[in-house]
Amino acid sequence: MSHLTRLQLLPTSGARAAEPFRLGPLELLAIPQLSYDIPGTEPRMNGGDSETEVLLLRRDGDSFEPWGSLKAPGGEDAEFFTIGDRSFLAVASIRTGAGRPYDFTVPSHIFEWDGTGFVPFQAVDGFAAKQFRHFVVDGQHFLALAQGVTVPGTEKDTRPSVILRWDGTRFVHFQEINSRWGYNWHFFTMGDTAFLAHADHAVSSVLHRWDGTRFVAHQELAMSAGRAFATFDADGDTYLVVACIGDGSRVLRWDPVTGFFVQHHDLDGTGARELAVVRAADRLYVIRVNFIQGTPDNPVPALMSQVYRWENRRLTVVEEFPTSGGTDLAVLDSPDGPLIVQTNALAANLRFATHTVVYRFSG
């Protein structure tokens, strides 16, 4: 049977993430966009015009319609969060410019909801920002920014990923995370312990543990090419899925005796970019979306991505579905079964204009 039924195509350009959120009765979906196509130019995965906007779409039942937008160049990620009765949307920007050389030294902006729209609240200095992630530890609000890139000409300029802390009025620098080409975060807790996984392309992806005052390195999760993580509990154990764009994606199991994750089994294939856990019909599923195979200079974006089902204590592929430079997954509740919003960033012809897809998931 098919687990994914397509409901809607949303026109986007270089879409990099999908962030659903609610503001009272208003349900919105934010989609940051990396780049627009420049007519008359040769298509390139890392080309285009980065002076883009974050699309804001309003949910109406199980479909979405345009609602507004926010100016945010080179959009890579959007993170919605609340502090008390205040609501914020943080947008990570990787670059500015409309042709080489692009400028990666670009601030990423936090917007605040004023009751009718989002207004600028704070600019966070960064370099090739990829993802914001908000979390709370010991009553403290943190905002982590994954950043950095080491393409030729930027090696001396790249910066480590950073964790910011809310001081009551704004976010201030709290801690740096050793990195060179940061991509992603995953925050989770087990018992009384908080963990923060950081994905890096150029150096090790590392699981960090909160020691009461700061995050300390706890365990290496992948040597390189890290992209994303997901956690779930099943059969009495906690599992951590590590996605790598190269060959190296795998499932780890928490060993309470040693206090570390141990190898459980591998996931075949390359190109992994993002993961989502879905529970439907009393079953557990993990969806993996793939970005490209090949190299940035000669990429293959038209790939098959996977739906895994947890059975016999492992993830087994039960369906594949087409993606085109797939970048993100969002899971939304719906009376008729979960909705999956899946973003695509690069068409088969290497143009940025392609569709974000809304699916119904059936267990």
ABEGO torsion letter per residue (X at the ends): XBABBBABBBBBBGBABBBBBBBEABBBBBBBBABBBBBGBBBBAABEBABBBBBBBBBBEABBBBAEBBBBBGBABBBBBBBEABBBBBBBBABBEAEOBBBABBBBBBBBBAGABBBBABBBBBBGBABBBBBBBGGBBBBBBBBEBABBGAAAABBBBBBBBBAGABBBBABBBBBABBABBBBBBBEABBBBBBBBAABBBBBBBBAGABBBBABBABABGBABBBBBBBGGBBBBBBBBABBGBBBBBBBAAAGBBBBABBBBEBGBABBBBBBBGGBBBBBBBBBBBEBAABBBABBBBBBBBBBGGBBBBABBBBBBGBABBBBBBBAAEBBBBBBBABBAAGBABBBBBBBBBBX
